[in-house]
Structures are given as C-alpha cells and as structure tokens.
C-alpha cells in the first residue's frame, strides 16, 4: 500500500507524449497549443487612431492654430490621406491608420465642425495624443501566445489576428473506459432486483471531454477468459486504459491478476486513502498506461480527478496547476490512518476566501452527493480531527468560476 | 448614459425563454437540464454488500457461533442465495444484494477460511454491519438531479443509473455574431498596411461554445444599405444578434441608426465604464435581443463576459451565480468617473484567498493581455484610488479551478 503522495509521484513519472497534429484554428478550442504563436506584424500594425475626430500636425497647434480645414475623411480601413498645409486636417475614424503627414488626433468632443472647418475648443492638446502606437503591444515576430497552454477563446481570436489559420496542437491519446461486473446492465435495460445499470463509465467518458477526448467504452463480464482476451486487445489498441471495478478482494476481482498475466507492470496496488483504497496502476511497455479504479462511483470519480486527469494534464504538456486551498467550514472527524477525500461544496465569502462545506453522509457510497459536490478536500492521514477554519488542499470537480 | 448596474438591470429584464428539447443523455453534457431526474428505484436498490466476505445471520453471532459453513458464493449481480441453518453462511462479494435470510457481513480481513469453513477472528461484529442499506441515499421517486442545472459528468452518470436515456434540456438560441468595418479582412488574407484581420467574432463565437451554442458569423462592410438589409434579415432569423463595432461617434458608425430604423427598441446606448463605453443594447419585439458591442477586442470581450454571457445564463434558466470577490494584489489609480474593468491574473494564496494582480499596460487597447488574463476586476466609479488588499467583484474569463 502506498501513500497518496507516493501514488501521485509514481503516476507522474509515467507521463507520456502523444505527439502533435495540425488543426484549423477554429477547431482547436480547448486543445493544448504545441507551438508559440508569433505576430506577423507589429501589434497594432500601424499608428492606430483611438478616437473619432480630426488628425492634425501638432506643429500647427504649437503655433496657435485653432481652425483647421477638413481636406478629406479617412475611415478605418481606408488608405492614408495626405495633409499639405499646416492648417489642414483629416477627419479620421477610430481604427484608421494615422497618415504620416499628421501626428495628433483631436476627438469630436473637443471640436466644433461647420462648413468644412473644425474649430478646436480645448487648450489641452498634447503631441501624439489619442493614438495607439504601432508595436506598442507587441513587435513583429514576438510571441503573442506561448506553447503549452489551453486554446481559449482569446487564443482563437489572437490566432485569427495574426493569420495562423492552422494550429499545431497536442494529439489526444486513444482512451478506452471499461466497466466490469455481472451486476451491471445496459442503461436501456430494466435491471433485475439485484442488478444495477452501468453509470461509471459514462461519468469517466464525460469527464474526459474537458480535454476534448472522445473515449471508447467497453464492458467486461465476470469471466476471466473474456477479460483476458478483451484486455489483451485493449493494451494493443489504446494508449490509456481506464477500468472501473474488479480490483478488490472479491472472488471475481481478477483484473489485477489478468493485467499481470498480460505483462502489464504493476506500479502500485492500494493507496492509503478513503474512498478508493483498492486503486491499481500499471504500465504496458512504453505505450499504454492502465488506471484500474475501484468500482464504487464516488471512488471512481475521486480517483479520476485526483490521479487520471492530472496525469493527462501533464502528458498533454500543460504546466502543473497551482495548488488550491480551501478553508473548512465545519469540523470533521475521521479516525482511520488514511487520507480522507471528503466531498464538499465550495463558495467564496466576501473577503474572497474559498470555503469548503463537507457533506454529511454515507461516506464513499453516496453517489447522490456527487451531483452537488463541487470538489473534494484532501485531509491528511496524520490527523483525525479537522477543525473549522483550517485550510486544506482542494480538488475541484466542476468549474466554480 | 447608464451606469453599469443600470445596464445590467435593463438587460436582465430582457431574458428570454428558448423552449425545451429532448436529447440522448450522452449528448446532453454541458446543456441545461429542464426536468427533475427521479430515481426509478431506491438508491441503493437493495441492501448492498459493502465488503467482500461472508454474510451470516447475526443471531448466530449473538449466540457465540464463530465457525460458519459456506453453503454458496454470491457474486455481485448474482441472484440471492438462501441460508437455512444458523451456522451456515454465504461467501458474498461487494455490490451483491444481501439475501433476506442473512443480515450481517463479515469481511475477509476478519476471517480465516479453510475447507469450506469460515472462522471469525474478531469479537467485534455488529448486527447489520458492512451494508449500504436499500434507499439509504435516495428513496424511489425522489429527485436525484434537480432541473435548472448544467449537465455535468456526474449528472450524465446519474441519468444512466436511473435509466433516463433521453433528457429534456433547454433549447439553445439561434445566435449570429456580426463584425463590422472596412478595416477588417478575412483571416486567410494578408491585410494591407492599414487593414487588420477579423478576430473579435471568432472570440465571441468560441466563448459561446461554453453553452454549446454554435453561432453563425457574418461580416458587414461600412455600407449603410448593405448593413440595413443584412440586419433586417438577421432580426428575422436569429434570437440573439451580437455585433462588434460600428456604434461609436465615427462617421461610419451607423449601426445604432440602422437598428432604430429597423424598429429595434434602443434600451440604452453608452455605459459609464471603461473599456466598453459605447455599448448599445436593444430588443426587437419579443423575439430578438441585440447586443451591439464596441469593436475594440478587449471591450468586446469584457462586455461579452459582463453582460451577454450572464444574460444567456439567466435566459437558459440557470440560477444566478454567486458573486465572486478577489483581493487586489497591488494599488491601482484610475481617475475618470467611470467603472473601471481591469484585466487581472488570479491566484489563490495558501490561506485559500483569491488574489487579483492587474496588468500594467496600455488600457483597453491591449489585446495581447487578454491571452494571459484570467478575469477582470470591477472597480466602482466613486473612487479613484484602489488599494492593495481591498476586495472587489471579479468576473472570470477562464476557468481557474
């Protein structure tokens, strides 16, 4: 039996690299960027007019000129016009490229315009005002989006701005999610009184979609020969095998035995934690990683969030997430010498502090709480009393922000 | 000009209901559930064995029996066996339905089994132990997932467990995202020196995907007749029209004028905020809501997160999100009598408190900061100095947890 920290380190040592593929930028949302995006031009690419108004030579202002003759109108996207005389100006719109012959923009609010003459109503004009200077945000060739981050809407839009219509992103692993056990029937079926419907594998599959992974699903009956044959094929076809159930002390829990027969190297079996103690983890050559999670729905879900998703996150090349802490909103007592993962609801108080309220309840078996749980708190095994106001590490299971 | 709070209230008064549709449960992930899900059976549906071991009549234990004859093995999913004699037991597995003739489970760790006889090694056996009782989590017909919440992986799995293969979810609105302005060229094109590529509408479209909305896109040139004709059609075809650009004081900013000609009722134009002051909002009959956002990318994105996405959230029937607050990590000064939306990076300290670090920078124009910004802080207009340690409302733009 390993500790939670040992299990984490063993798994972390087995990250994999699934390679890189190219996608149209619009399809890359939520994928992991595998290249730096650079600007093809300065950002902004020209001295960008930041207010609607007129563009003048500041020299004229410095000399006391207040009335300017409008010699033309330049829209955003229009080719730059030219000003010949000091007392001439261009009516110019936000987003336009400032023509080289002028240097200062005076906004409409500070002007009166009549019969093609703009009169400046303020004394307060600075050289070069109301401009967003070429290259002020980024210079041509500078990195605007660094590799190894998730493609967000802002990244999609930056890719559009710099003309990167194809993005190199991390390939996703081929994943199979396997349920086990003769007590499980199809979702469409009405179970016999002593059967239940399959549900864990749907949960795992849905959770993997946050990475855009579309996992296959498979069910194994309590039949050692069938289990052996199916797992043999899965180890060839998939890079990640996630099992739920079949790893405890029961007579039909032959998943560990079969995996070892198939030369999957056991990295650990059993973790000092509740729920999820029977968790088994192994690797098959350099190719396939096997997470065999306990079959209880809460155990499956917590192990998925505590171990599998962070492993995927790391394998896709994302930097480690900052550790998150929350303050316990009520006392908890937990005697066993195990790390206790307790389901909680999270909220922020008005001081911006994250509070975690645990569910009263039926322990690891209470599947119904998972609907309302936002996260689980990781309570270390050295203690048995955990007091209100103490701060512990928290693992979110849904987005709270 | 309205305040931020007035703008918010006016928009909130215009929520819409887009109806309900039915989807296979696996396709309902991230949609909004429009019905309560109830259990078709108790949860658990039977007295569920919680440990691998033997099942006995407690009466035998009470009478001092320590050795039990194993009369059969019952796997999870197996039909319940029967025990006739007090000193008989069933070898039984986690997940099995406890047969009516027994009432107590003793785990393998507390047994020695030899030649079909199980000897109990502990004095410490309680009546009814190691069982997860029928209906302990939920009774048949009880609500397990309430309507008006987002379908998470846990909800998908609960739907599977209770056999709800079709889910009634909120319909999504038909949305068009419209960019405006002759300075914008297609992403595939190389812009002329005074042009830029379209990017805002990709950002808006991508951000809407968090609701699973697939928006259409449209570009309008600086041509009043074309703008009128296209907008006329959009008002008929779409329930939500999101424009970016064309609403300021410029000569080609005729979006507000055209919308009013098309009998879109202006609800407000201009908000006391920076960036995003020119924001225009209106409604077309009961059918269509029009958000005309400023064209600057940062303004577009902030207005989207501050106004449009919360409106969608409410229109889809989701309860209001709890307000989120963060502590300012450094002093900021902002003089204008406007609400200041400042882009920040968020992190939690080890006390579980959310800290917001503002970007130094170029103000609303700095599109490049959007890549790294996690959120924006809403700084009220009554102040001009905002000090480190003070707590302000924060609007996340990406998931931090």
Interface residues (C-beta under 8 A of the other chain):
Chain A: X25 X26 X29 X41 X43 X44 X45 X46 X48 X50 X52 X73 X75 X76 X77 X78 X79 X80 X91 X93 X94 X95 X96 X97 X107 X108 X109 X132 X136 X137 X138 X144 X145 X152 X153 X154 X155 X156 X157 X158 X159 X160 X161 X162 X163 X165 X181 X182 X183 X184 X187 X188 X189 X190 X191 X192 X193 X194 X195 X196 X197 X198 X199 X200 X202 X203 X204 X205 X206 X207 X209 X222 X245 X248 X249 X250 X251 X252 X253 X295 X297 X301 X322 X324 X325 X326 X327 X347 X348 X349 X350 X351 X352 X353 X354 X355 X362 X365 X366 X367 X368 X370 X371 X373 X375 X391 X394 X396 X397 X398 X399 X400 X401
Chain B: X25 X26 X29 X41 X43 X44 X45 X46 X48 X50 X52 X73 X75 X76 X77 X78 X79 X80 X91 X93 X94 X95 X96 X97 X107 X108 X109 X132 X136 X137 X138 X144 X145 X152 X153 X154 X155 X156 X157 X158 X159 X160 X161 X162 X163 X165 X181 X182 X183 X184 X187 X188 X189 X190 X191 X192 X193 X194 X195 X196 X197 X198 X199 X200 X202 X203 X204 X205 X206 X207 X209 X222 X248 X249 X250 X251 X252 X253 X295 X297 X301 X322 X324 X325 X326 X327 X347 X348 X349 X350 X351 X352 X353 X354 X355 X362 X365 X366 X367 X368 X370 X371 X373 X375 X391 X394 X396 X397 X398 X399 X400 X401
